[in-house]
Amino acid sequence: LALNPWDVVLCISGTIISCENAIVVVVIFYSPAFRAPMFLLIGSLATADLLAGVGLMLHFAFVYFIPSEAVSLLTVGLLVSSFTASVCSLLAITIDRYLSLYNALTYCSARTVTRTHIMLLLTWGASVGHGLLPVLGWNCLREPSACSAVRPLTRSHLVLLSACVLAVLAAMLQLYVQICRIVCRHAQQIAVQRHFLASSRYGSGSRKGIATPAVILGTLAACWLPFAIYGLLGERGSPALCAHAALLPAAYNSLLNPVIYAFRNRQIQKVLWATCCGCVSPSPPFRSRSPSDV
């Protein structure tokens, strides 16, 4: 096959994604301090994005160096599973943040840990199930007329994936609207108690509580909406350029997730700086129980 520049870009992106998320996975899973539900969910997100990066690299290698339909199905299944797990992990993190504010008094309890484990099981169970569908026969290799705009996925499978992405976006939008309301109400109550209702502290706290969800939702929508819309409206005969242009932003979401959800966390920053400097053990003497910044 002639080398496609878009495939090269996706392979390079996959390499960067893998390295970036591997750092997060190592920090979280090899540091005993990061055992709070929040960090388990961030670790799940980083693992999914790491697998997505590996899948992009394997897809490039098998397409150009070891062309095989059976192997291509495995790499496509890996990509479908990892990207589905990434999006579902984002939804699980949003649910955790909402419950940490809505049930602040009971958040640090055994029930929260159990709920987190259930969300992780559902996330990875659904993701692995989606990824196994092409391998188990739900593909268009034997029936080219059933192919979608993203071969070898069938039209119905791609529509299902696109609908799931749109459903997750809608659910996260609703949850973040509720989060903004809770944050603004809490900031107002604190301001009233301290007689600073008209001060800039209340305004800045409210703006921060609204700006962060806006950045998170805006990034997710910008990365995944092109793929979801293309999956619903794209045809089998669409140019390959359209498929790559829709897939590349989705891949970049896995590149941005560690920056948004992991590297902004102060505890993770401390471990990274300590590890890079080599002056402190990578297991800090703290135990975080609170969710990450909203």
N, C-alpha and C positions, 0 to 999 in steps of 0.2 A: 504494500500500500504506500501511496505517496504520503509523506509526512504532513499532517494537518497542523498549522500553527496553533489552532484553538486547543487541540489535544495536548500540545506542548505546554501551553499556558495552564491547562487543567492539571497536568502532571507536576509542574513546578508549584502550583498552588497547593496541591496535595502534599508535597514534600514539606512546605512551610507549615501547613495545617498540622501535619503529623508531629513535627518537632515542637511546635508551640503547645499543643495539647498534651504531648507526652510530659512536658515539664509540669503541667498542672496535675496530671494523673500521678506522677511520682511524688510530688509534694503532698498531695492529699492522702493517698493510699499508704504511704510509707511514713507518715507523721501521726503518731498516736493521738496527738492533740486534736486532729481534725476528724472527730467522730460524731459531731453534731449533725442533726438531720440536714441542715443547710449545706454542709460540706459534702455529705453523701450525694445530694442532688447535683451539686456542682461537679462532683467527680463523675457522676453518671453522664452529664452533659459533655465533659471533657473526653470521656471514654468513647462516646458516640462520635464526636468530632474527630478523634484520633483514628477510629476505624474508617470514617469517611475519607480522611486523607490517605490512609493506606489503600483504600479501595480505588481511589483515583489513580494512584501510582500503579497498582496492579492492573487496572484496566488498560492503561497506556502500554504497559509491558506486554500484556497478553495479546493486545490488538496488533502490535507492530512486530513483536518478536516470536510469540508462540500463538499464532492464530488458531483458535479452537472454539467451536460453538459451545461445547460443554463447559469449558473454562470461562468463557464469556458470561454464561448464565450464572456461574458462581460469583464472579466479580459484580455483575449487576445485582444479584441478590444481596451481596455485602453492602453495596451502595444504598440500595433501597432500605435495608435494615438500619444502617447507621444514620442515614438522614432522617428516617422516621423516628428513631430513638432520640436524635438531637432535638427535633421539633417537640416531641412529647416530653422530653426532659425540661425544655423551656416552659411548657405548660405546668409541669409539676413544681418547678421553682416558683412560678407565679402563684400557684395555689398555696404553697408553703408560706410565701410572703403575706398573702391575704390572711391566712389563718393566724399567722403570728401577730397580726395587728388586731384582728377581730376577736381572737381568744388570747389576748396577751397574758392574762393571769394563769391560764392553764397550758400555755404553749410548752413550757419546760417540764414535760411529763412523759411517762412511758407511752401514753397514747400517741403522742407525736411521733415517737420512734416507730411504733407499729404502723401508723399511717404512712410514714415515709417508706418503709419496706414494702407496703402494699402498692404504693404508687410506682416504686421501682420495678416490682414484679409485673404490674400491668403494662408499664412502659416497654420493658424489654420483651415481654411475652408478645404484645401486639407487633412490635418491630420485627422480631424474628419471624413471626407468622407472615408478615408482609414480604419479608425477604425470601422466604422459602417458596412463595407462590410461583415465581418464574422457574425455579429449579424443579419443582414438582410437576410442571407441565403447563402452568398458566402463562404461556408465551406464544409468540407468533412465528416461531422458526419453521413450523410445518404448515402454517397457514398465513402466508404473507399479507393476504387481504385484511386480516384482523390486526395488523400491526398499527401501533400508535405513532405519534410523531417522534417518540423515543423508542427505537428498536433495542431489544426484542420484547418490550412490554406491550401487552395488548391494549387496545383502546379503552376497554372497561377498567383495566387495572390502573392505567394512568389517570383516568377520570376519578377513580376511587382515591388515589393518592392526592390529587389536586383538591378534591372535596375535603379530605382530612386536614390538609394544610389550611384551607379557608376556615374550617370549623375551629381549629386551634387558634387562629388569629382572632376570630370573633369571640371565643371564650376568654382569651387573654385581654382583649379590649374591655370586655365587661368587668373582668376582675380588677384591672388597673383603674378603671373608673371608680370602682368601690374603694380601692386603696387610696386614691387621691382624696376622696371624700373623708375617709377615716383620718388621713394625715392632716388635712386642713382642719377637721373638727378638733383633733388633739392639739394642734398648734394654737387654735383659738382658745381652747380651754386653759392651756398653760399661760397664754398671754393675759387672759382675764384674771387668773389667779395672781399673776405678778404685776398686774396693772400696766401692761405694755401693749394693750390692744392696738393702739395707734402707732406703735413704734415700728422700726424697720425690721426688728427681729421676727415678728410675726409674718411680715410680708416675704422676707427672705426664706423663712422656713417653709412657707406654703409654696413659693416658687420652686424651691428645690424638690419638694415632694411631688410636684407636677412635672417638672422638667425631666427628671430621671425616667419615669415611666414613658414619657413622650419619646425620649431617645431610644429606649428599649423597643417600643412598639414600632417606631419609625424605621429602625434598623431592620427589624424582622420583616416588616411589610415590604421594604425596598428590596430585600434579598429574595423573598419567597413569592411575592405576588407575580413577578414575571413568569416563574415556573408554573404556578398554579393556573394562571390565565392561559399560558401556552398549552398546558396539559388539557384544558377544557376546550380550547378553540383550535388548537393545531391539528393539522391533517397529516396523513402518512406521507404525502408527497411534498411536504414543506421542506424548504432548503435546510441543509444541515447547519447553516449559519444560525438559523433561528433557534435550533435546539441548543447549540453551544451558548448562544447569548442568553438563553433562559436558565441554563444550568450553572453558568459561571457565577452569577450573583448568589445563587443558593449555596455554592461552595464557599463563597466569601463570607457567608454567615457563620460557617464553622471557623473561619479565620478571625472573625470579630468577637465571637462568644467568649474566648478566654480573656480578652481585654475588658469586656463589659462585666462579666460575672466573677472572674477569678483575680485578675491582676489589680483590680480596683479595691479588693478586699484588703484591709490593713494588716490582718493577721498573716495572710498569704504573702503580702509584701515583705513583712518582717522575716519570714522564713527564707524567702528568695534572696533578700539582701544578706542575711546571715550566712546562707549557703555559698553565695558568690564570694563573700569576703573570707569565708573559711574560718571565721572567728568564733562561731557558735554552732552547737549541734543543731541539725535540722528539725529537732523536736522541741518546740518552745514550751516553757513551763506555764501554759495557760490552757484553759478549757472553755471554748466558746459555746455558749448556749443560745445566743440571740441570732436572729436571721441577719443576712447581709443587708446593707443599706438599701432602702427602697428608693 
